[in-house]
């Protein structure tokens, strides 16, 4: 009898101990997030060592946090760390791929891009998705750039041919394979020299009349005056008028003359 109870107690203890130590199994999302966190930690350690080297572009130099983000973003695009540092720029706080890197990302996934014609005045490119028979054609020329106000920028004056190719690259890659860009759909040449997320309304030019007009008088609070319906009695000898005081409604009850305080 005693031996049987002891055996049951031992079995219960084993079962109870097993239930107490068993925890929930991590989900696939949790496992992926933990792996990404480890990758980010390694990328940051790498970024700290590279931050002040000449291999890092000027927009990222001395910024290990931004370098880490660039390395991780490049990894999602299929770029190795050192290739990423030569492929991604941060312009006005927005990360962007250089044109040659965007073409490389698209072509590495099996999509096709061809430069049909390129001069200092116009550029024609065509491309098609992997497995598709339909070609998409994009054309950029100087009149189009002029309509967008681009010709006044320094790079457009120095190398219009390369800038036309870069613009055509960005438009064509978004057209045929935007899913391959993972939230980085613009090339650096498209964003350079622009301001994002800020709309500044254009002010009308000041006229001579506006400059010479006297300053306007600021609005003031309205003047208030209090008029008495009856004039003061200047004939009074200054004696206390008890009848007037008793009949007045202006006195608080506890402050009326002759009343108890």
C-alpha positions, 0 to 999 in steps of 0.5 A: 500500500505504501509502495503504491502511493509512493510510486503514484507520487513520483509519477505525479511529480514527474508529470508536474515538473514537465508541465512547469518547464515546458514553454510556448514554442516561438512562432515563425515571425518571432524566429525571423525577428530574432535572426534579423536582430542578430543581423542588425547587431552585426551590421552595427558593429561593422558600421562602427568600424567603417564609419570614418573610412573613405569607402563610405559615401559622404552622406553616410560618413561618421553615421554608424546608425545610418550605415547600419540601416543602409546595409540592412536595406541593401541586404533585402535588395540582394546587395552585399555590404560593401556594394551597398555603401557604393549604391545607396545615398541619403538625400534630404533624409531619403535613402535612394539607389544610384541608377546603376545599382537600380539596374543591377537589382532589377537585372539580378532578378531576371528582368530585362532593361535595354538602353536603345538610344542615348544622347545629350538631348534625349534617351530611350530605354525599354524593359520587360518583366521576367517571363513577359513578352511585352516591352515597356518603353520610356523616353526622356528628353531635354524639353521634358526636363525643362518643363520640370525645371531641372535644367538649372541644376548643376548636374544637368548643366555638366552631364545632361546625357547621364542625367537623362539615363538616370531619369529613364532608369528610375521610371522604367524600373518602377514601371516593370518591377516596382516590387523588386525595389522594396520601398526604395523606388527612386534613384539618387539622381532623381532626388538630388537637389530637391526638398521632400514633404514640404510645400512652400507656397509662392509669394507674390512679388512686393509692389512699390505701393506695398513697400511705401504704404504706411503701417496699418494701425493695429486693432484696439479694444473697443472703448467703453464708457459708463454713463449715470442716468442721474447727475451727482447732487452737488447741493448736498452738504455731505450729510449721510442720507439714511433713507437713501442708504436703506433703500439702496440695493448696492449694499451687501446685507452684512455691510449696510450702515447700522446693521450688525456686522 
